[in-house]
C-alpha cells in the first residue's frame, strides 16, 4: 500500500463528506464507521461510490463495499490504495 496515495484518497473522502453534510472536515474521524456516524446513508453511499470511482479512477465492486474495512474512510482509503497498486 502506498501511504501517500492512501492519504490522498482519505482527504478526498473527508472533503466529500464535509461538503455534502455541511460539517467541518476536521470533525470527521477517519476511523469512524461512515454509517453509524451518520455521514452516509443507503442513498448517499451510491453517490459517494460513483464520485470516488470517477474522481479517483478506481472501480469498486460489491465485494469491496461489503468488506468491514470499507466502513471507514481510513479503511476504504487503504482498500483503494491496494487496488490501485495491484
Secondary structure, DSSP 4 states (H G I P E B T S, - for coil): --HHHHHHHHHHHHHHHHHHHT--GGG--TTSBTTTTTS--TTHHHHHHHHHHHHH-----HHHHTSGGGGBHHHHHHHHHHHHH-
